[in-house]
Amino acid sequence: MAFYNEWRPYVSAAQRRQQAARETAKLKKKGQSLSPVMVESRNIVKTFWGKAWCENLERYSDFENRLPRGRTYVRNGSVIDLQIAPGEIKALVSGSAIYKVKVKVAPVAKARWESICKDCAGAIDSLVELLQGRFSKGVMERVCRQKTGLFPSPNEIQLSCSCPDWADMCKHVAAVLYGIGTRLDQQPELIFRLHNVDEKELIAGAGTTLPQAKKAPGASRVLEDEDLSALFGLDIAQGAGDDGGTGKRRESATGARKSRGSKKK
């Protein structure tokens, strides 16, 4: 059957790594800035939001065998460039050739984003952490929620690759989608950039719900005068009438020190 000749010959993982290294060197020599996906262990993702992204993308697969091959590609360092911009991801994947992958994401609906901001307002643990770009578990759980979070549904995402595979999700696209999960592991704020929304709006919604300054210490935490007396060896007057209205200490600090000194002798 002649159409089999259209498929390129099999390329081993070692050959793909070598080819990826060669192509990366060429592109860098031309002045192109690359951002490869590096998977340092057997696990592609480590955080719960990275795992949530990978679980979500499995809803896109029209051919299940593409996902395992995509995982192999991303583990082997075949995603030599991954750029996340508002509404679009562009990537280069090394296979039997260097393929261009593009993923387009529809803008998040205004009502959904407002709902996320409202829900996150009560989940923000620390305003300081949010200002520093760190997100609490409660915020990330809400952001990663399927259907109502920021992860796109299948009808909100468009996948394309320059390879000859006719599937919507080829192994190169699958590798890129897993690579996004790896990138989100390290930089969760990229999910906001992808949807072109400002995470600082979460702060605006949280302003009225974050706890105010700590309350004054309770009565049990306030040192009474008797405690101070015992602590410093002083007899502190409780009021103007305690010493005949003179307002003087019944025993001076100097006297107290002398008294303690005499006891040591």
C-alpha positions as CSV (number, residue, x, y, z in Angstrom):
1,M,0.0,0.0,0.0
2,A,1.7,3.1,-1.2
3,F,0.6,5.5,1.5
4,Y,2.9,3.8,4.0
5,N,5.8,5.4,2.1
6,E,4.5,8.8,3.3
7,W,5.6,8.1,6.9
8,R,9.1,9.0,7.9
9,P,11.4,6.3,9.2
10,Y,11.5,5.6,13.0
11,V,13.9,7.8,15.0
12,S,15.1,6.5,18.3
13,A,15.0,8.5,21.5
14,A,18.8,8.9,21.5
15,Q,18.7,10.1,17.9
16,R,16.0,12.6,18.8
17,R,18.1,14.0,21.6
18,Q,21.1,14.3,19.4
19,Q,19.1,16.0,16.7
20,A,17.4,18.3,19.2
21,A,20.9,19.3,20.5
22,R,22.1,20.0,16.9
23,E,19.0,22.0,16.0
24,T,19.1,24.0,19.2
25,A,22.7,24.9,18.6
26,K,21.9,26.1,15.0
27,L,19.0,28.2,16.1
28,K,21.0,29.8,19.0
29,K,23.8,30.5,16.5
30,K,21.2,32.4,14.4
31,G,20.4,34.5,17.4
32,Q,17.0,32.8,18.3
33,S,16.2,32.8,21.9
34,L,15.0,29.3,23.0
35,S,13.1,28.2,26.1
36,P,13.3,24.3,26.1
37,V,11.3,22.1,28.4
38,M,13.5,20.2,30.8
39,V,12.0,17.3,32.7
40,E,14.4,16.4,35.5
41,S,12.8,13.2,36.8
42,R,10.5,10.4,35.7
43,N,7.5,12.6,36.8
44,I,6.7,15.2,34.2
45,V,4.9,17.4,36.8
46,K,5.2,17.7,40.6
47,T,2.6,20.2,41.8
48,F,-1.1,19.5,42.0
49,W,-1.8,22.3,39.5
50,G,0.7,20.8,37.0
51,K,-1.0,17.4,37.5
52,A,-4.4,19.1,37.1
53,W,-3.3,20.6,33.8
54,C,-2.1,17.2,32.4
55,E,-5.3,15.5,33.6
56,N,-7.3,18.2,31.8
57,L,-5.5,17.9,28.5
58,E,-6.4,14.2,28.3
59,R,-9.9,15.3,27.5
60,Y,-8.6,16.6,24.2
61,S,-7.1,13.4,22.9
62,D,-8.8,11.9,19.8
63,F,-6.3,9.1,19.7
64,E,-5.2,7.7,23.1
65,N,-1.9,6.4,21.8
66,R,-0.7,9.9,21.1
67,L,-0.5,10.8,24.8
68,P,2.1,8.2,25.9
69,R,4.2,9.1,22.9
70,G,3.9,12.7,23.8
71,R,5.1,12.0,27.3
72,T,8.1,10.1,25.9
73,Y,8.9,13.1,23.7
74,V,8.8,15.7,26.5
75,R,10.8,13.4,28.8
76,N,13.5,13.1,26.1
77,G,13.9,16.8,25.8
78,S,12.3,16.9,22.3
79,V,10.4,20.2,23.1
80,I,13.3,22.5,22.3
81,D,11.3,25.7,22.6
82,L,8.1,26.6,24.3
83,Q,6.8,30.2,24.4
84,I,3.6,31.1,26.3
85,A,2.0,34.4,25.2
86,P,-1.6,35.7,25.7
87,G,-3.9,33.4,23.9
88,E,-1.2,31.4,22.2
89,I,1.6,28.9,22.7
90,K,4.3,28.4,20.1
91,A,6.7,25.5,20.3
92,L,9.4,23.6,18.3
93,V,9.5,19.8,18.7
94,S,12.3,17.6,17.5
95,G,11.0,14.4,15.9
96,S,12.1,12.9,12.6
97,A,12.4,16.6,11.7
98,I,11.8,19.9,13.6
99,Y,8.1,20.6,13.7
100,K,6.3,23.8,14.6
101,V,3.4,23.4,17.0
102,K,0.8,26.1,17.7
103,V,-1.8,26.0,20.4
104,K,-4.5,28.8,20.5
105,V,-6.6,29.4,23.6
106,A,-9.9,31.3,23.5
107,P,-10.1,34.3,26.0
108,V,-11.8,33.4,29.3
109,A,-15.3,34.7,29.6
110,K,-15.7,37.8,31.7
111,A,-18.3,36.3,33.9
112,R,-16.1,33.2,34.6
113,W,-13.1,35.4,35.5
114,E,-15.2,37.6,37.8
115,S,-16.5,34.4,39.5
116,I,-13.0,33.2,40.0
117,C,-11.9,36.5,41.5
118,K,-14.9,36.4,43.9
119,D,-14.3,32.9,45.0
120,C,-10.6,33.4,45.4
121,A,-11.1,36.5,47.6
122,G,-11.9,34.3,50.6
123,A,-9.2,31.8,49.8
124,I,-6.2,34.1,49.7
125,D,-4.1,33.3,52.8
126,S,-1.7,36.2,52.5
127,L,-1.8,39.5,50.6
128,V,2.0,39.7,50.8
129,E,2.4,36.4,49.2
130,L,0.0,37.3,46.4
131,L,1.9,40.5,45.8
132,Q,5.1,38.5,45.5
133,G,3.6,36.3,42.9
134,R,3.0,33.3,45.2
135,F,-0.4,31.7,45.2
136,S,-2.0,29.8,48.1
137,K,-3.3,26.3,47.6
138,G,-6.9,27.6,47.8
139,V,-6.4,30.0,45.0
140,M,-4.7,27.4,42.7
141,E,-7.4,24.8,43.4
142,R,-10.0,27.3,42.3
143,V,-8.0,28.4,39.2
144,C,-7.5,24.8,38.2
145,R,-11.1,23.7,38.5
146,Q,-12.3,22.0,35.4
147,K,-15.0,23.8,33.4
148,T,-15.2,26.8,35.7
149,G,-11.4,27.5,36.2
150,L,-8.8,28.8,33.8
151,F,-8.0,25.5,32.1
152,P,-9.5,25.6,28.6
153,S,-12.1,23.1,27.6
154,P,-11.7,21.1,24.3
155,N,-13.9,23.6,22.4
156,E,-11.8,26.5,23.7
157,I,-8.5,25.3,22.3
158,Q,-7.1,24.9,18.8
159,L,-4.2,22.5,18.1
160,S,-1.9,22.5,15.0
161,C,1.4,20.9,14.0
162,S,3.5,21.0,10.8
163,C,4.0,17.2,10.9
164,P,2.1,14.9,8.4
165,D,0.0,13.3,11.2
166,W,-3.7,14.0,10.4
167,A,-4.8,13.7,14.1
168,D,-5.7,16.9,15.9
169,M,-3.5,15.9,18.7
170,C,-0.3,14.3,17.3
171,K,2.5,13.2,19.5
172,H,4.3,16.6,19.0
173,V,1.2,18.5,20.2
174,A,0.8,16.1,23.1
175,A,4.5,16.7,24.0
176,V,3.9,20.5,24.0
177,L,0.8,20.2,26.1
178,Y,2.6,18.1,28.7
179,G,5.5,20.7,28.5
180,I,3.0,23.4,29.4
181,G,2.2,21.4,32.6
182,T,5.9,21.3,33.4
183,R,6.3,25.0,32.8
184,L,3.2,25.8,35.0
185,D,4.9,23.7,37.7
186,Q,7.7,26.2,37.9
187,Q,5.7,29.4,37.0
188,P,2.0,29.1,37.8
189,E,1.5,32.7,37.0
190,L,1.7,31.8,33.3
191,I,-1.8,30.4,33.4
192,F,-3.0,34.0,33.9
193,R,-0.7,35.3,31.1
194,L,-2.1,32.6,28.7
195,H,-5.6,33.9,29.3
196,N,-4.5,37.6,29.3
197,V,-6.0,38.3,32.7
198,D,-4.3,40.2,35.5
199,E,-3.9,38.2,38.7
200,K,-3.7,41.5,40.6
201,E,-7.4,41.6,40.2
202,L,-7.5,38.8,42.7
203,I,-6.0,41.3,45.2
204,A,-8.7,43.9,44.4
205,G,-11.3,41.3,45.2
206,A,-9.6,40.2,48.3
207,G,-9.1,43.7,49.8
208,T,-12.3,43.6,51.9
209,T,-12.1,40.0,53.0
210,L,-8.5,39.8,54.1
211,P,-8.1,39.9,57.9
212,Q,-7.2,43.3,59.4
213,A,-4.3,44.0,61.7
214,K,-4.0,41.6,64.6
215,K,-6.1,42.5,67.6
216,A,-4.6,43.8,70.8
217,P,-3.4,40.9,73.1
218,G,-5.9,39.6,75.5
219,A,-5.9,40.3,79.1
220,S,-4.1,37.1,80.0
221,R,-1.2,38.3,77.8
222,V,-0.7,41.7,79.5
223,L,1.8,41.8,82.3
224,E,0.3,43.0,85.5
225,D,2.2,45.4,87.8
226,E,2.8,42.5,90.2
227,D,4.4,40.5,87.4
228,L,6.7,43.5,86.6
229,S,7.6,43.7,90.3
230,A,8.6,40.1,90.5
231,L,10.5,40.4,87.2
232,F,12.6,43.4,88.0
233,G,12.6,43.3,91.8
234,L,10.6,46.6,92.0
235,D,7.6,47.5,94.0
236,I,5.5,49.6,91.6
237,A,2.9,52.0,92.9
238,Q,-0.6,51.2,91.7
239,G,-1.9,54.8,92.0
240,A,-1.3,58.2,93.4
241,G,-2.9,57.3,96.8
242,D,-0.8,54.2,97.4
243,D,2.1,56.1,98.9
244,G,0.3,59.0,100.5
245,G,0.0,60.9,97.3
246,T,3.8,61.4,96.8
247,G,3.8,59.3,93.7
248,K,7.2,57.9,94.7
249,R,8.2,54.2,94.6
250,R,8.3,52.7,98.0
251,E,11.6,51.2,97.1
252,S,14.0,52.6,94.6
253,A,15.6,50.6,91.9
254,T,19.0,51.3,93.6
255,G,17.7,49.9,96.9
256,A,16.4,46.9,95.2
257,R,19.8,46.2,93.6
258,K,21.5,46.7,97.0
259,S,19.0,44.3,98.6
260,R,19.7,41.6,96.0
261,G,23.4,42.2,96.4
262,S,23.2,41.7,100.2
263,K,21.4,38.4,99.8
264,K,24.2,37.1,97.5
265,K,26.7,37.7,100.3
